[in-house]
Amino acid sequence: MSTIHRPSNALPDFSSYEEEAAFWDTHSTEDFPDEWEPVAWEIDEVRSRFILRAEVGASSFQQVRRLASAQGISTDELTHRWVLEGLARAEENVPAGSANG
């Protein structure tokens, strides 16, 4: 059986993820340029979800918590619903043909 000879700049065979992690703690991928192949991939920069922040006083926050708890949902879910409901109502009041921004 023949033995595969690897040049000194070839990646070693690792016996565990821990061994490989320790190796990469002290090495760079740039040390092994012949070990890598280019890949084509795209990054979708279009976000589908965003986080809004609103500051409210302590009594308002406690009220939101109480109302959410009464409905069996989180404060995040309740405020999410309120934003969507408010946006729907606001859209009803926008004249047709108005610019969106």
Backbone as ProteinMPNN parsed JSONL, in Angstrom:
{"seq_chain_A": "MSTIHRPSNALPDFSSYEEEAAFWDTHSTEDFPDEWEPVAWEIDEVRSRFILRAEVGASSFQQVRRLASAQGISTDELTHRWVLEGLARAEENVPAGSANG", "coords_chain_A": {"N_chain_A": [[0.839, -1.169, 0.0], [0.564, 2.198, -0.868], [1.893, 5.235, 0.457], [0.517, 8.39, 1.016], [2.139, 11.287, 0.231], [2.404, 14.355, 1.69], [3.088, 17.745, 1.09], [4.956, 19.998, 3.205], [3.47, 22.275, 3.555], [0.885, 21.472, 3.425], [-2.421, 20.797, 4.607], [-2.792, 19.21, 7.757], [-4.036, 15.928, 8.706], [-6.775, 15.715, 10.84], [-7.694, 14.385, 13.989], [-9.785, 15.046, 15.556], [-12.369, 17.508, 16.223], [-11.551, 19.254, 18.17], [-8.765, 19.098, 18.029], [-8.382, 20.15, 15.48], [-9.428, 22.732, 15.882], [-7.573, 23.728, 17.73], [-5.334, 23.77, 16.099], [-6.072, 25.736, 14.172], [-6.144, 27.906, 15.812], [-3.572, 28.755, 15.89], [-2.708, 29.059, 13.308], [-3.051, 30.329, 9.931], [-5.419, 30.541, 7.249], [-4.253, 31.563, 5.053], [-1.763, 30.49, 5.035], [-1.954, 28.198, 3.622], [-2.428, 28.182, 0.689], [-2.886, 26.491, -1.512], [-4.786, 24.699, -0.751], [-7.38, 25.481, -0.969], [-10.461, 26.125, -2.699], [-12.048, 28.32, -4.972], [-15.365, 29.536, -4.382], [-18.656, 30.181, -5.544], [-20.992, 32.434, -4.351], [-23.788, 34.203, -3.021], [-24.718, 37.064, -1.144], [-27.607, 37.862, 0.398], [-28.724, 40.935, 0.741], [-31.062, 42.045, 1.446], [-33.116, 42.724, 3.995], [-35.651, 41.114, 5.843], [-36.853, 41.521, 8.223], [-37.027, 43.851, 10.888], [-35.96, 45.644, 13.809], [-37.743, 47.649, 15.981], [-37.56, 50.357, 18.262], [-38.955, 51.667, 21.16], [-39.269, 54.089, 23.606], [-40.834, 54.109, 26.714], [-42.613, 55.19, 29.621], [-42.4, 53.88, 33.025], [-44.949, 53.175, 34.064], [-46.457, 52.887, 31.726], [-45.107, 50.777, 30.533], [-45.593, 48.753, 32.41], [-48.329, 48.535, 32.071], [-48.458, 47.569, 29.43], [-47.219, 45.084, 29.831], [-49.093, 43.897, 31.567], [-51.384, 43.771, 29.928], [-50.445, 42.149, 27.842], [-49.874, 39.799, 29.228], [-52.457, 39.119, 30.06], [-53.483, 38.323, 27.647], [-51.984, 36.165, 27.134], [-49.592, 36.344, 25.746], [-46.321, 37.539, 24.706], [-44.76, 40.686, 25.618], [-43.409, 41.695, 23.444], [-44.743, 40.461, 21.274], [-47.304, 41.57, 21.577], [-46.821, 44.348, 21.217], [-45.859, 44.234, 18.62], [-48.15, 43.416, 17.217], [-49.719, 45.68, 17.706], [-48.314, 47.671, 16.318], [-48.581, 46.756, 13.652], [-51.403, 46.867, 13.405], [-51.789, 49.613, 13.803], [-50.401, 50.634, 11.597], [-51.981, 49.645, 9.517], [-54.377, 51.044, 9.983], [-53.429, 53.655, 9.608], [-52.71, 53.589, 6.914], [-55.219, 53.464, 5.756], [-56.022, 56.056, 5.932], [-54.455, 57.464, 4.218], [-54.357, 59.399, 1.34], [-55.26, 58.211, -1.924], [-52.715, 57.557, -4.289], [-50.736, 58.974, -3.008], [-47.309, 59.648, -2.212], [-45.151, 57.048, -1.138], [-43.02, 56.52, 1.647]], "CA_chain_A": [[0.0, 0.0, 0.0], [1.394, 3.393, -0.962], [1.628, 6.297, 1.414], [0.354, 9.693, 0.381], [3.088, 12.269, 0.758], [1.896, 15.717, 1.658], [4.119, 18.743, 1.328], [4.901, 20.557, 4.556], [2.467, 23.328, 3.647], [-0.444, 20.877, 3.27], [-3.164, 20.676, 5.86], [-2.672, 17.884, 8.381], [-5.276, 15.212, 9.003], [-7.131, 15.936, 12.242], [-8.427, 13.261, 14.572], [-10.957, 15.545, 16.279], [-12.643, 18.933, 16.034], [-10.73, 19.978, 19.138], [-7.41, 19.163, 17.471], [-8.432, 21.091, 14.368], [-9.612, 24.064, 16.447], [-6.286, 24.138, 18.298], [-4.459, 24.066, 14.966], [-6.441, 27.015, 13.561], [-5.826, 28.98, 16.76], [-2.176, 29.18, 15.697], [-2.396, 29.094, 11.88], [-3.927, 31.118, 9.068], [-5.742, 29.896, 5.976], [-3.312, 32.095, 4.059], [-0.568, 29.634, 5.038], [-2.245, 27.003, 2.833], [-3.158, 28.681, -0.478], [-3.228, 25.435, -2.464], [-5.795, 23.825, -0.158], [-8.709, 26.082, -1.068], [-11.059, 26.322, -4.018], [-13.028, 29.409, -4.956], [-16.78, 29.161, -4.461], [-19.55, 31.279, -5.906], [-22.131, 32.55, -3.462], [-24.326, 35.549, -2.942], [-25.26, 37.491, 0.136], [-28.861, 38.585, 0.225], [-28.657, 42.081, 1.627], [-32.407, 42.528, 1.71], [-33.617, 42.224, 5.269], [-37.096, 40.945, 5.869], [-37.346, 41.886, 9.554], [-36.283, 44.913, 11.549], [-36.322, 45.864, 15.206], [-38.087, 49.016, 16.343], [-37.386, 50.605, 19.691], [-39.779, 52.769, 21.654], [-39.119, 54.317, 25.043], [-42.062, 54.453, 27.416], [-42.443, 55.277, 31.065], [-42.584, 52.645, 33.792], [-46.36, 52.804, 34.178], [-46.884, 52.406, 30.408], [-44.53, 49.453, 30.342], [-46.335, 47.813, 33.259], [-49.626, 48.337, 31.435], [-48.229, 46.669, 28.296], [-46.962, 43.746, 30.393], [-50.345, 43.369, 32.089], [-52.256, 43.446, 28.797], [-49.863, 40.995, 27.144], [-50.07, 38.633, 30.089], [-53.883, 38.777, 30.019], [-53.732, 37.664, 26.363], [-51.129, 34.983, 27.05], [-48.531, 36.572, 24.762], [-45.215, 38.363, 25.2], [-44.864, 42.124, 25.341], [-42.937, 41.88, 22.061], [-45.817, 40.076, 20.358], [-48.382, 42.545, 21.677], [-46.439, 45.604, 20.562], [-45.782, 43.931, 17.189], [-49.52, 43.477, 16.718], [-50.177, 47.069, 17.737], [-47.676, 48.4, 15.213], [-49.23, 46.349, 12.404], [-52.757, 47.415, 13.398], [-51.667, 51.057, 13.619], [-50.013, 50.888, 10.208], [-53.148, 49.385, 8.663], [-55.282, 52.188, 10.151], [-52.799, 54.83, 9.006], [-52.797, 53.444, 5.457], [-56.593, 53.762, 5.361], [-56.176, 57.508, 5.929], [-53.562, 58.063, 3.221], [-55.045, 59.577, 0.06], [-54.776, 57.396, -3.039], [-51.706, 58.204, -5.127], [-49.714, 59.658, -2.211], [-45.981, 59.028, -2.259], [-44.78, 56.224, 0.021], [-41.645, 56.784, 2.025]], "C_chain_A": [[0.886, 1.235, 0.0], [0.944, 4.434, 0.056], [1.506, 7.608, 0.657], [1.307, 10.663, 1.046], [2.481, 13.656, 0.606], [3.046, 16.677, 1.863], [3.931, 19.368, 2.699], [3.853, 21.667, 4.686], [1.054, 22.794, 3.392], [-1.117, 20.802, 4.635], [-2.974, 19.293, 6.453], [-4.04, 17.226, 8.492], [-5.543, 15.387, 10.496], [-7.927, 14.755, 12.752], [-9.653, 13.717, 15.353], [-11.165, 17.02, 15.945], [-11.785, 19.774, 16.976], [-9.304, 20.158, 18.624], [-7.362, 20.178, 16.325], [-8.576, 22.527, 14.872], [-8.306, 24.591, 17.027], [-5.304, 24.518, 17.194], [-4.771, 25.451, 14.408], [-6.262, 28.191, 14.512], [-4.435, 29.543, 16.518], [-1.761, 29.246, 14.228], [-3.407, 29.952, 11.133], [-4.231, 30.327, 7.799], [-4.811, 30.392, 4.881], [-2.017, 31.294, 4.0], [-0.726, 28.425, 4.123], [-3.006, 27.375, 1.558], [-3.59, 27.6, -1.457], [-4.33, 24.509, -1.962], [-7.226, 24.309, -0.396], [-9.164, 26.22, -2.5], [-12.033, 27.493, -3.932], [-14.45, 28.857, -5.052], [-17.583, 30.4, -4.828], [-20.719, 31.28, -4.933], [-22.543, 34.009, -3.39], [-24.812, 35.819, -1.527], [-26.511, 38.3, -0.159], [-28.881, 39.721, 1.236], [-30.026, 42.654, 1.958], [-32.901, 41.898, 3.009], [-35.126, 42.112, 5.209], [-37.692, 41.357, 7.214], [-36.426, 42.939, 10.15], [-36.76, 45.042, 12.988], [-36.583, 47.347, 15.407], [-37.912, 49.166, 17.846], [-38.252, 51.792, 20.063], [-39.569, 52.887, 23.153], [-40.453, 54.748, 25.618], [-41.745, 54.53, 28.907], [-42.752, 53.954, 31.748], [-44.042, 52.232, 33.855], [-46.895, 52.297, 32.84], [-46.349, 51.005, 30.153], [-45.273, 48.409, 31.169], [-47.709, 47.523, 32.662], [-49.505, 47.385, 30.247], [-48.007, 45.244, 28.801], [-48.25, 43.101, 30.886], [-51.271, 42.938, 30.959], [-51.744, 42.227, 28.033], [-50.106, 39.717, 27.946], [-51.525, 38.171, 30.059], [-54.234, 38.047, 28.723], [-52.882, 36.412, 26.18], [-50.032, 35.103, 26.009], [-47.44, 37.446, 25.385], [-45.476, 39.837, 24.912], [-44.403, 42.417, 23.922], [-44.048, 41.572, 21.061], [-46.947, 41.102, 20.394], [-48.02, 43.846, 20.969], [-46.287, 45.404, 19.052], [-47.172, 44.03, 16.564], [-50.024, 44.914, 16.662], [-49.579, 47.887, 16.594], [-48.362, 48.047, 13.898], [-50.649, 46.903, 12.302], [-52.731, 48.928, 13.155], [-51.284, 51.414, 12.192], [-51.194, 50.682, 9.264], [-54.138, 50.551, 8.757], [-54.717, 53.435, 9.474], [-52.9, 54.779, 7.49], [-54.202, 53.769, 4.954], [-56.822, 55.27, 5.219], [-55.27, 58.22, 4.928], [-54.315, 58.184, 1.905], [-54.428, 58.721, -1.041], [-53.785, 58.201, -3.863], [-50.653, 58.974, -4.357], [-48.406, 58.9, -2.295], [-45.745, 58.229, -0.974], [-43.348, 56.513, 0.366], [-41.259, 55.98, 3.124]], "O_chain_A": [[1.844, 1.319, 0.769], [-0.221, 4.493, 0.451], [2.301, 7.897, -0.238], [1.289, 10.84, 2.264], [2.096, 14.063, -0.49], [3.896, 16.449, 2.723], [2.852, 19.271, 3.285], [3.399, 21.967, 5.79], [0.129, 23.574, 3.169], [-0.457, 20.751, 5.673], [-2.992, 18.301, 5.724], [-5.072, 17.888, 8.384], [-4.64, 15.224, 11.316], [-8.744, 14.189, 12.025], [-10.469, 12.895, 15.769], [-10.26, 17.693, 15.451], [-11.349, 20.87, 16.623], [-8.711, 21.228, 18.764], [-6.42, 20.963, 16.217], [-7.927, 23.436, 14.354], [-7.967, 25.759, 16.842], [-4.537, 25.47, 17.335], [-3.863, 26.253, 14.189], [-6.23, 29.342, 14.078], [-4.148, 30.678, 16.896], [-0.587, 29.466, 13.93], [-4.482, 30.259, 11.647], [-3.406, 29.541, 7.333], [-4.608, 29.701, 3.882], [-1.259, 31.401, 3.036], [0.24, 27.705, 3.869], [-4.134, 26.918, 1.371], [-4.578, 27.783, -2.169], [-4.761, 23.617, -2.694], [-8.179, 23.608, -0.056], [-8.353, 26.409, -3.407], [-12.753, 27.642, -2.944], [-14.7, 27.849, -5.713], [-17.227, 31.521, -4.463], [-21.359, 30.251, -4.717], [-21.757, 34.917, -3.66], [-25.257, 34.918, -0.817], [-26.468, 39.298, -0.878], [-29.035, 39.497, 2.436], [-30.126, 43.647, 2.678], [-33.077, 40.682, 3.096], [-35.793, 42.937, 4.584], [-38.906, 41.523, 7.328], [-35.213, 42.92, 9.944], [-37.853, 44.59, 13.329], [-35.761, 48.192, 15.054], [-38.095, 48.213, 18.604], [-38.274, 52.801, 19.359], [-39.678, 51.902, 23.883], [-41.119, 55.635, 25.085], [-40.737, 54.001, 29.376], [-43.291, 53.031, 31.137], [-44.348, 51.048, 33.715], [-47.706, 51.37, 32.817], [-47.055, 50.15, 29.619], [-45.551, 47.31, 30.687], [-48.197, 46.395, 32.738], [-50.341, 46.499, 30.07], [-48.561, 44.298, 28.241], [-48.484, 41.914, 30.66], [-51.873, 41.866, 31.021], [-52.53, 41.372, 27.625], [-50.495, 38.687, 27.395], [-51.796, 36.97, 30.036], [-55.168, 37.246, 28.694], [-53.035, 35.686, 25.198], [-49.586, 34.101, 25.45], [-47.625, 38.016, 26.46], [-46.305, 40.184, 24.072], [-44.953, 43.301, 23.264], [-44.267, 42.328, 20.115], [-47.488, 41.462, 19.349], [-48.822, 44.384, 20.206], [-46.563, 46.326, 18.284], [-47.349, 44.648, 15.515], [-50.672, 45.318, 15.697], [-50.269, 48.7, 15.979], [-48.69, 48.937, 13.113], [-51.059, 47.36, 11.234], [-53.546, 49.457, 12.4], [-51.789, 52.391, 11.638], [-51.384, 51.453, 8.324], [-54.676, 50.995, 7.742], [-55.457, 54.185, 8.838], [-53.146, 55.8, 6.847], [-54.36, 54.291, 3.85], [-57.705, 55.705, 4.479], [-55.317, 59.444, 4.807], [-54.853, 57.198, 1.402], [-53.212, 58.531, -1.079], [-53.992, 59.39, -4.107], [-49.763, 59.571, -4.962], [-48.386, 57.677, -2.432], [-46.088, 58.671, 0.123], [-42.529, 56.73, -0.528], [-40.121, 56.068, 3.584]]}, "name": "protein", "num_of_chains": 1, "seq": "MSTIHRPSNALPDFSSYEEEAAFWDTHSTEDFPDEWEPVAWEIDEVRSRFILRAEVGASSFQQVRRLASAQGISTDELTHRWVLEGLARAEENVPAGSANG"}
